[in-house]
Amino acid sequence: MKNSGLFIGLGVGLLVGAAIGLFIASNDEQKAEFADDIKIKVGDAKKSVGKVVKQGMAELDKAVETVKKTIQDTISKAESEAETESI
């Protein structure tokens, strides 16, 4: 898990470095086109990250509900056994 984060960070750094290099080496017209492309890509990336976060939150909600149900079932079973033993 730690290695995957490292590789993601290195990949992002490589992409940013390449983008900066291309930007510096281009003329004014290319810089304007490049800036527009970056704005579009950033917008797309934000949407993608938003979707992933929403999916993650939905999965977390499902997990929380499963844990709550398990706890409630365990408490009910323990109470039932306690009543049976007291009789």
C-alpha positions in Angstrom: 0.0 0.0 0.0 2.8 2.4 0.9 4.6 1.6 -2.4 1.5 2.3 -4.5 1.2 5.8 -3.0 4.9 6.3 -3.7 4.4 5.3 -7.4 1.3 7.4 -7.8 3.2 10.4 -6.4 6.2 9.8 -8.7 3.8 9.4 -11.7 2.1 12.7 -10.9 5.4 14.4 -10.4 6.6 13.1 -13.7 3.5 14.4 -15.5 3.7 17.8 -13.8 7.4 18.1 -14.7 6.7 17.1 -18.4 3.8 19.6 -18.6 6.0 22.4 -17.2 8.8 21.6 -19.6 6.4 21.6 -22.6 4.9 24.9 -21.4 8.2 26.6 -21.1 9.4 25.4 -24.5 6.3 26.5 -26.4 5.4 29.8 -28.1 2.6 32.2 -26.9 -0.1 30.6 -29.1 0.8 27.1 -28.0 0.9 28.3 -24.4 -2.7 29.6 -24.7 -3.8 26.2 -26.2 -1.9 24.3 -23.6 -3.5 26.4 -20.7 -6.9 25.7 -22.2 -6.2 22.0 -22.4 -5.0 22.0 -18.8 -8.2 23.7 -17.6 -10.2 21.0 -19.3 -8.1 18.2 -17.9 -8.2 19.7 -14.4 -12.0 19.9 -14.7 -12.2 16.3 -15.8 -9.9 15.2 -13.0 -12.0 17.0 -10.4 -15.1 15.3 -11.7 -13.4 11.9 -11.6 -12.1 12.5 -8.1 -15.6 13.6 -7.0 -17.1 10.4 -8.4 -14.5 8.3 -6.6 -15.1 10.1 -3.3 -18.8 9.6 -3.7 -18.4 5.9 -4.4 -16.0 5.6 -1.4 -18.5 7.4 0.9 -21.3 5.1 -0.4 -19.2 2.0 0.4 -18.3 3.4 3.8 -22.0 4.0 4.5 -22.7 0.4 3.5 -19.9 -0.9 5.8 -21.2 1.2 8.7 -24.7 -0.2 8.2 -23.4 -3.7 8.2 -21.4 -3.1 11.4 -24.5 -1.5 13.1 -26.7 -4.5 12.1 -24.1 -7.0 13.4 -23.8 -5.1 16.7 -27.6 -5.0 17.1 -27.9 -8.7 16.3 -25.1 -9.5 18.8 -26.8 -7.4 21.5 -30.2 -9.0 20.8 -28.7 -12.5 21.0 -26.8 -11.7 24.2 -30.0 -10.4 25.8 -32.0 -13.4 24.6 -29.4 -15.8 26.1 -29.3 -13.7 29.4 -33.1 -14.0 29.6 -32.9 -17.8 29.0 -30.3 -18.3 31.7 -32.3 -16.2 34.2 -35.4 -18.4 33.8 
